[in-house]
Amino acid sequence: MLEERLVEALGHDAVKTAPEDLAAYAFDAYSDGALPDAVVLPASTRDVSAVARIASDLGVPIVARGAGTGLCGGAVPAKGGIVVSFARMNRILELDVRNRRARVQSGVVNLDLSRAALSGGLFYAPDPSSQKVSTIGGNIATNAGGPHCLSYGTTVNHVLGLEIVDSAGGVFETKLDEPGYDLTAAFVGSEGTLGIVTSAWVRLMQLPESVRVWVAAFGTVEAASEAVSAIVGAGIVPTALEMMDAVITKAVEAAFGAGYPTDAGAVLLIESAGFDDDMDAYEAAIRAIAERYGALSWRTARTQAERDALWAGRKGAAAATGRIAPNYYTQDVCVPRSKLPEALRAVEAAAARYDLTVGNVFHAGDGNLHPLLMYDKSDARQIAAVIETGNTILQAAVDLGGTISGEHGVGYEKREAMTRVYSTADLAAMARVRDVFDPTRSLNPDKIFPKGLRCPEVAPPA
Ligand SMILES: Cc1cc2nc3c(=O)[nH]c(=O)nc-3n(C[C@H](O)[C@H](O)[C@H](O)COP(=O)(O)OP(=O)(O)OC[C@H]3O[C@@H](n4cnc5c(N)ncnc54)[C@H](O)[C@@H]3O)c2cc1C
């Protein structure tokens, strides 16, 4: 019945139900396992609306999916149902250079938008390391961050309006420049639980006149962390302030030859953008602080090719760890910047307990840690050790006044951990917001909200 209705609405070519097709949608970059009943590849908002109407008639859940690079199981169906893939809704609908904005379908790949905007001297600022593949729809649903979000802000600061399909198939728009509640922001980060984003107006920014990139090497991650705190504490906000430890720089150099020193305990990748005349002063100020906190060396990338190589190494760091172990698990937690040294010590201690190799590559300026725990998925003991270590790191971040996710979202993975930072009353308030937009709770069910809670507003219907 489900398949027939979907084929009738979208045509054979846009509906997949063969087991081998469904298997390709049963995972994201975090998890695998749960099969959908059908996958649809809509070509328009009207198609998405038709799918939502069918799902609503038949009482079937819907899970929106971008590129599947999510790291918390968000795009994986927890209860079967229909996965709506945005692979075919990947057009830039309007590039409005004069007003520095663009309207894009949800399946547009993040980097493709910046590439398209380049001819107008513009770029799209949120730049998750997955930007070569992750989509604007997925970025909006997770409020994605990235190295340059330190000064430009995360996705929520760059979305001007949304076109949404609701769980009953209705289509509506939110606009930032209209009075009343800011519903656009409410949808950003809602992980596909409030509505399905079909297109978005996003802000574009002018390319800076000048960009400088520097690499500072330190003996230890603690020293590098102290420098990060001091740089931001001095009122300097570089456009990016990233840290990699020795495990990561060695893997990155082996994979890419990006230009990082491999004999340092930690390196900072620092970028400033602005007017050419200001750059020398920026460099002098940041370098002085780095040296005060023990920088062993300081290097300026002289050419665009050198800058690109350093960034390609940083953004390819997770992939480079394939040289260390067959699998890695990325933890994503945030702590106040001043607590970075303690948080990193906690990471090291947690990994040491199970003799796990851990590599740290993260948005240090934001206090957003990403310990990568290396393991072998074929060994059940290692899987158990990674889960235990990940949980210990999560709790350590909370104990240090931080939180359970910096940018990857809650999804399926961290829904139980929500109780570590929110009270039942907090969660009930969030659930009331969800119920306004999706009263049947059929959009991406079993995500974000913990399953164990008794509170009827949060708990799934009996
Ligand atoms: C190597 C690597 C590096 C990464 N680096 C970063 C980083 O620097 N910063 C960062 O924030 N994240 C990062 N991520 C995580 C991930 O790339 C982001 O969460 C990204 O925003 C997901 O986009 P996607 O298109 O792959 O979405 P998916 O994984 O397909 O979906 C993610 C969530 O969005 C929902 N969704 C997708 N499309 C829509 C839509 N149109 N409407 C409503 N809901 C929708 C899904 O249901 C799901 O809940 C990284 C991941 C990897 C593998």
The ligand as a MOL file (V3000), in Angstrom:
LIG
                    3D

  0  0  0     0  0            999 V3000
M  V30 BEGIN CTAB
M  V30 COUNTS 53 58 0 0 0
M  V30 BEGIN ATOM
M  V30 1 C 34.4620 13.9050 8.6320 0
M  V30 2 C 33.3170 14.6870 9.2160 0
M  V30 3 C 33.5370 15.9940 9.6390 0
M  V30 4 C 32.4890 16.7450 10.1840 0
M  V30 5 N 32.7290 18.0240 10.5820 0
M  V30 6 C 31.7320 18.7640 11.1010 0
M  V30 7 C 31.9650 20.1150 11.5090 0
M  V30 8 O 33.0710 20.6600 11.3940 0
M  V30 9 N 30.9280 20.7870 12.0340 0
M  V30 10 C 29.6790 20.2330 12.1680 0
M  V30 11 O 28.7670 20.9020 12.6520 0
M  V30 12 N 29.4390 18.9640 11.8000 0
M  V30 13 C 30.4120 18.2190 11.2600 0
M  V30 14 N 30.1750 16.9300 10.8830 0
M  V30 15 C 28.8280 16.3430 11.0840 0
M  V30 16 C 27.8720 16.4920 9.8560 0
M  V30 17 O 28.6080 16.6450 8.6600 0
M  V30 18 C 26.9300 17.6710 10.0490 0
M  V30 19 O 26.0430 17.3920 11.1150 0
M  V30 20 C 26.1080 18.0320 8.8050 0
M  V30 21 O 25.3910 19.2230 9.0540 0
M  V30 22 C 25.1440 16.9400 8.3570 0
M  V30 23 O 24.7010 17.2470 7.0330 0
M  V30 24 P 24.1110 16.1070 6.0940 0
M  V30 25 O 23.6480 16.7360 4.8370 0
M  V30 26 O 25.0670 15.0020 5.9330 0
M  V30 27 O 22.8380 15.6580 6.9480 0
M  V30 28 P 22.3630 14.1840 7.3890 0
M  V30 29 O 23.4190 13.4690 8.1180 0
M  V30 30 O 21.7550 13.5170 6.2230 0
M  V30 31 O 21.1940 14.5760 8.4120 0
M  V30 32 C 21.5070 15.1950 9.6380 0
M  V30 33 C 20.1990 15.5650 10.3640 0
M  V30 34 O 19.5140 16.5560 9.6100 0
M  V30 35 C 18.1960 16.1290 9.2750 0
M  V30 36 N 17.9150 16.6520 7.9390 0
M  V30 37 C 18.6570 16.5060 6.8120 0
M  V30 38 N 18.1170 17.1780 5.7970 0
M  V30 39 C 16.9870 17.7650 6.2890 0
M  V30 40 C 15.9630 18.5760 5.7200 0
M  V30 41 N 15.9890 18.9640 4.4360 0
M  V30 42 N 14.9490 18.9860 6.5070 0
M  V30 43 C 14.8930 18.6250 7.8100 0
M  V30 44 N 15.8240 17.8510 8.4060 0
M  V30 45 C 16.8520 17.4320 7.6470 0
M  V30 46 C 18.2520 14.5980 9.3510 0
M  V30 47 O 16.9780 14.0380 9.6040 0
M  V30 48 C 19.2250 14.4080 10.4980 0
M  V30 49 O 18.5390 14.5370 11.7320 0
M  V30 50 C 31.2010 16.1610 10.3200 0
M  V30 51 C 30.9800 14.8570 9.8780 0
M  V30 52 C 32.0240 14.1210 9.3330 0
M  V30 53 C 31.7510 12.7240 8.8650 0
M  V30 END ATOM
M  V30 BEGIN BOND
M  V30 1 1 1 2
M  V30 2 1 2 3
M  V30 3 2 2 52
M  V30 4 2 3 4
M  V30 5 1 4 5
M  V30 6 1 4 50
M  V30 7 2 5 6
M  V30 8 1 6 7
M  V30 9 1 6 13
M  V30 10 2 7 8
M  V30 11 1 7 9
M  V30 12 1 9 10
M  V30 13 2 10 11
M  V30 14 1 10 12
M  V30 15 2 12 13
M  V30 16 1 13 14
M  V30 17 1 14 15
M  V30 18 1 14 50
M  V30 19 1 15 16
M  V30 20 1 16 17
M  V30 21 1 16 18
M  V30 22 1 18 19
M  V30 23 1 18 20
M  V30 24 1 20 21
M  V30 25 1 20 22
M  V30 26 1 22 23
M  V30 27 1 23 24
M  V30 28 2 24 25
M  V30 29 1 24 26
M  V30 30 1 24 27
M  V30 31 1 27 28
M  V30 32 2 28 29
M  V30 33 1 28 30
M  V30 34 1 28 31
M  V30 35 1 31 32
M  V30 36 1 32 33
M  V30 37 1 33 34
M  V30 38 1 33 48
M  V30 39 1 34 35
M  V30 40 1 35 36
M  V30 41 1 35 46
M  V30 42 1 36 37
M  V30 43 1 36 45
M  V30 44 2 37 38
M  V30 45 1 38 39
M  V30 46 1 39 40
M  V30 47 2 39 45
M  V30 48 1 40 41
M  V30 49 2 40 42
M  V30 50 1 42 43
M  V30 51 2 43 44
M  V30 52 1 44 45
M  V30 53 1 46 47
M  V30 54 1 46 48
M  V30 55 1 48 49
M  V30 56 2 50 51
M  V30 57 1 51 52
M  V30 58 1 52 53
M  V30 END BOND
M  V30 END CTAB
M  END
